[in-house]
Amino acid sequence: MNRRQFLKTASGLAGTAGISGCLQQLGFETQSAWRDPPLVEDRPNGVYYPAIIEGMGVYETTTVDGIGIALMHSFPHRFWTVTGTNKTKVVVSSNDSLHLMASVWDAKSGTVLPTAVSIDIRNDEGRVSTTNLWSMLSPNMGFHYGDNVALPGSGEYEATVEIAPVQTARTKPFQGRFTEVRTEQIQFTFEPSKTYDLPIRRLGEKAGSRGTVDLMEMDGVPTPVAPPKDQLPGRLLGKASAGDALFYATLVADEQRFSTDRPHLVVSPRTPYNRVLLPGMSLSATIKRDGETVLKTGLDGTLDPDLGYYYGTPTGRIKDGDTITVRIETPPQISRHDGYETAFMEMPPIQFSV
């Protein structure tokens, strides 16, 4: 089903009550009915199946100076931004033409990069739009960058994609990498029919239940996931859950990976179903031994080609009987599409008993 067919179905259901009443029952706003799909009522405080999954198209995939970039498009979407522990719903404007998305990764290792991405769009008449893309979570794309964009109409455009230097800490394999601004010009044609005729999948009885759909697979674009448990290096210390996010803790001693020979406490969070990365948190850890605190420190967000994005700190030896308490000082500062907006917000401390 595409957007036009969906509206036709809604129109057929309206009957004598009229299309506006029907669309309101389905959760649409009458002033921009085709842009505001139904939202599940009584949503759980966790990852859930949304009412619908909207398709996406790819404009171009390219590489610039060792960094992969994919530029994609879909319907204009509502989404929620997160500041601290507050959420703000971003509704679709009547001027919004499409939802423009980007994925960014290290071309050599396939590691998805947490950074800042901006896009400047021009046509023959000059600049028509500029935006700093939000880091986002969606059910079918996982972690990516995106925003709703207004264009003056169909036609040819040039998007200058700017990738900022990575600000997070990096392990030795990434030392000296991702320190400069990268820009790439991508030509694309905006044809409203190609965007608005992308498929829509209604999830029926699944909508509102816990779980999510599989991540989309795109040729040449790595999936933004944390490593599975059995691929985490070092000594596994345990797993725990907070706010529906799953955390694994390991103790890793690896001089080839770290800039010190001290072992590292590695905390690797991910979404509960598809292992999607969760950057943008602020974490701290306290280690207690025989009732005494032996370490209290923040955990640095860190990028590694094997671990992806994780939170960690160098530490001394961890002994049997130690208790590690991890506090989520700030939840993931990532915008969310339907299906993720109620998750990863209230996140109490978690413990790992060694």
C-alpha positions in Angstrom: 0.0 0.0 0.0 1.3 3.5 -0.8 0.2 6.8 0.6 -2.3 7.5 -2.2 -3.9 4.1 -1.7 -4.0 4.6 2.0 -5.9 7.9 1.6 -8.3 6.2 -0.9 -9.0 3.5 1.7 -9.6 6.1 4.3 -11.9 8.0 2.0 -13.9 4.8 1.3 -14.3 4.2 5.0 -15.6 7.7 5.7 -19.0 7.2 4.2 -21.6 9.8 5.1 -19.6 10.9 8.1 -17.1 12.6 5.7 -13.4 12.2 5.2 -12.5 14.6 8.1 -14.3 12.5 10.7 -12.7 9.3 9.4 -9.2 10.7 9.4 -9.6 12.0 12.9 -10.6 8.6 14.1 -7.5 7.2 12.4 -5.3 9.7 14.1 -4.8 12.1 11.2 -4.8 15.9 11.4 -7.4 17.2 9.0 -5.3 20.2 7.9 -2.5 17.9 6.6 -4.2 14.5 6.6 -1.9 12.6 4.3 1.2 13.7 6.4 0.0 12.6 9.9 -0.4 8.9 10.1 -2.2 7.2 13.1 -0.4 7.1 16.4 -0.9 4.1 18.7 -2.9 4.8 21.9 -1.8 3.5 25.3 1.8 3.1 24.2 4.1 1.1 26.5 7.1 2.7 28.1 9.5 0.9 25.8 10.1 -0.1 22.2 6.8 -1.0 20.5 5.4 -1.7 17.0 4.1 1.5 15.6 0.8 1.7 13.6 2.6 1.8 10.3 6.0 1.5 8.8 6.8 3.9 5.9 9.2 3.0 3.1 12.3 4.9 2.1 14.3 5.5 -1.1 18.0 6.0 -1.6 19.3 9.0 -3.6 23.0 8.1 -3.6 25.7 6.3 -1.7 29.2 7.6 -1.9 32.6 7.8 -0.1 34.7 10.9 0.6 38.1 10.6 2.2 37.4 7.3 3.8 33.9 8.2 5.1 30.8 6.6 3.6 27.7 8.7 3.1 24.2 7.6 2.1 21.5 10.1 1.3 17.9 8.9 1.6 14.4 10.2 1.4 10.9 9.3 2.7 7.6 11.0 3.6 7.7 13.9 6.0 7.6 12.4 9.5 6.6 13.5 12.9 9.3 12.8 15.5 10.3 13.7 19.0 13.4 15.6 20.0 15.0 14.9 23.4 16.7 17.5 25.6 17.8 16.2 28.9 14.8 14.3 30.1 12.3 16.3 28.1 10.7 15.3 24.8 9.3 17.7 22.2 7.0 16.5 19.4 7.9 17.9 16.0 4.9 18.0 13.8 4.9 18.0 10.0 4.6 21.5 8.5 2.4 22.1 5.5 5.6 23.2 3.7 7.5 20.1 4.3 8.3 18.2 1.1 10.1 15.1 2.3 12.1 13.6 5.2 15.7 13.7 4.2 18.0 11.2 5.9 21.8 10.4 6.0 23.9 7.5 7.3 27.6 8.1 7.9 30.3 5.5 8.6 34.0 4.6 8.4 34.4 3.0 4.9 37.2 0.7 6.1 35.7 -0.9 9.2 32.0 -0.2 8.6 31.7 1.5 12.0 28.8 3.9 12.1 30.0 7.4 13.2 28.3 9.5 15.9 28.9 13.1 14.7 27.1 16.2 13.4 25.7 16.2 9.9 24.4 19.3 8.1 22.9 19.6 4.6 22.8 22.7 2.4 20.4 22.3 -0.6 20.5 24.4 -3.7 18.9 24.5 -7.1 19.5 26.7 -10.2 18.1 29.7 -8.3 20.4 29.3 -5.3 20.0 28.0 -1.7 16.5 26.6 -0.9 17.1 24.9 2.4 19.8 24.3 5.0 19.5 22.1 8.1 21.5 20.4 10.8 20.1 16.9 10.8 19.0 15.3 14.0 20.5 12.1 15.2 17.5 9.7 15.2 16.1 6.3 16.0 13.5 4.7 13.8 12.2 1.1 13.7 13.3 0.2 10.2 16.4 2.4 9.9 17.8 2.3 13.5 20.3 5.0 14.2 20.6 7.7 11.5 20.4 11.4 10.8 17.3 13.1 9.5 14.9 16.1 9.3 11.9 17.3 7.4 12.8 19.6 4.6 10.8 22.0 2.5 11.6 22.3 -1.2 10.0 24.7 -3.7 8.9 21.9 -6.0 10.0 19.0 -8.1 13.3 19.3 -10.0 17.1 18.9 -9.8 18.9 19.8 -6.6 22.4 19.7 -5.2 22.9 18.7 -1.5 26.2 19.6 0.1 26.6 17.2 3.0 29.0 18.3 5.7 30.3 15.8 8.2 31.8 17.4 11.4 34.8 16.0 13.1 34.0 13.2 15.6 34.1 14.7 19.1 33.9 11.4 21.0 36.9 9.5 22.4 38.5 6.9 20.1 40.5 3.8 20.7 44.0 3.4 19.2 42.8 1.9 15.9 40.9 5.1 15.3 43.6 7.4 16.6 44.0 10.5 14.4 40.9 9.6 12.3 37.7 11.6 11.7 39.4 14.9 12.9 38.6 17.1 9.9 35.4 18.4 8.3 34.3 16.4 5.2 32.0 17.7 2.6 30.4 16.0 -0.4 28.1 17.3 -3.1 25.2 14.9 -4.0 22.9 15.6 -6.9 19.3 14.4 -6.6 16.0 14.8 -8.3 13.0 15.4 -6.1 10.0 13.8 -7.8 7.0 14.0 -5.4 5.4 10.9 -6.9 8.5 8.8 -6.3 8.6 9.8 -2.6 4.8 9.8 -1.9 4.3 6.4 -3.6 6.8 4.7 -1.4 5.2 1.7 0.3 3.3 1.9 3.6 3.1 -1.3 5.8 0.3 -1.4 8.3 1.2 -3.5 11.3 -2.4 -4.3 12.3 -2.8 -6.2 15.6 0.9 -5.9 16.3 0.6 -2.1 16.7 1.3 -1.1 20.3 2.7 -4.4 21.4 6.3 -4.7 22.6 8.8 -5.4 19.8 9.9 -3.9 16.5 10.4 -4.7 12.8 13.6 -5.9 11.3 16.2 -3.3 10.2 16.3 -2.5 6.5 19.3 -3.8 4.6 20.8 -1.4 2.0 23.7 -2.4 -0.3 26.9 -0.9 0.9 25.4 0.7 4.0 26.3 -0.9 7.4 23.6 -1.6 9.9 24.0 0.6 13.0 24.2 -2.1 15.6 26.3 -3.0 18.6 28.2 -6.3 18.6 26.3 -9.4 19.9 27.2 -10.7 23.3 29.4 -13.5 22.1 31.5 -11.1 20.0 32.3 -8.7 22.9 36.0 -8.9 23.9 37.3 -9.5 27.4 35.6 -11.0 30.5 31.8 -10.7 30.5 30.7 -9.2 33.8 26.9 -9.4 33.2 23.9 -7.8 31.6 21.2 -5.5 32.8 18.3 -3.4 31.6 17.1 0.2 32.2 14.4 2.0 30.4 14.1 -0.9 28.0 17.8 -0.5 26.9 20.0 -3.5 27.3 23.5 -3.1 28.7 26.4 -5.5 28.7 29.5 -4.9 30.8 32.9 -6.5 30.1 36.4 -6.1 31.4 38.9 -5.8 28.5 42.7 -5.8 28.7 44.1 -5.0 25.3 47.1 -2.8 24.8 46.6 -2.9 21.0 43.2 -1.2 21.6 43.7 1.2 24.4 46.3 3.8 25.2 47.1 2.2 28.6 47.9 -1.3 29.8 45.2 -1.0 32.5 42.1 -3.0 31.9 39.0 -1.1 30.7 35.5 -1.4 32.0 33.4 -1.4 28.8 29.6 -0.8 29.0 27.9 -1.6 25.7 24.2 -0.5 25.5 21.8 -1.3 22.7 18.1 -1.4 21.9 16.4 -4.6 23.1 15.5 -6.2 19.8 17.9 -5.2 17.0 21.0 -4.2 19.0 20.8 -0.6 17.6 23.5 1.7 18.9 22.6 4.2 21.7 25.0 7.1 21.7 24.3 10.4 23.3 24.1 9.2 27.0 26.0 10.4 30.0 27.0 7.4 32.3 28.9 7.1 35.5 30.1 4.0 37.4 30.8 3.1 41.0 32.7 -0.1 42.0 32.3 -1.3 45.5 34.3 -4.1 47.2 33.5 -5.3 50.7 31.2 -2.3 51.2 34.0 0.2 50.3 34.0 2.3 47.1 37.2 1.5 45.1 36.3 3.5 42.0 33.8 6.3 41.2 34.1 7.8 37.7 32.3 8.9 34.6 32.2 6.6 31.6 33.5 8.1 28.4 31.6 7.6 25.1 34.1 5.9 22.9 34.4 4.8 19.3 36.1 1.5 18.3 36.0 -0.5 15.1 35.0 -3.7 16.9 32.9 -2.4 19.8 31.2 0.4 17.8 30.1 3.1 20.2 30.4 2.2 23.9 31.0 3.8 27.3 34.1 3.0 29.3 37.0 3.9 31.6 40.3 2.4 32.6 40.1 0.6 35.9 42.1 -1.6 38.2 41.5 -5.3 38.6 37.9 -6.2 39.3 37.5 -9.1 41.7 34.9 -11.7 42.4 32.3 -10.2 44.8 32.7 -6.6 43.4 29.5 -4.7 42.6 29.4 -2.3 39.7 26.7 0.3 39.7 26.1 2.2 36.5 24.0 5.4 36.6 22.4 6.8 33.5 22.8 10.5 34.3 21.3 11.6 31.0 19.3 9.3 28.6 20.2 9.1 24.9 20.0 12.5 23.4 18.6 11.1 20.2 15.4 12.1 18.4 12.9 9.3 18.0 10.3 8.2 15.4 7.1 6.3 16.3 8.0 3.1 18.1 11.0 4.6 20.1 9.6 7.8 21.6 8.5 6.2 24.8 11.7 4.2 25.4 15.0 5.0 27.0 13.7 8.0 29.0 13.3 6.8 32.7 16.5 4.9 33.3 17.2 3.9 36.9 20.7 2.7 37.9 21.8 -0.8 37.0 24.1 -3.2 38.8 26.5 -5.9 37.7 27.5 -8.4 40.5 30.8 -10.0 39.6 
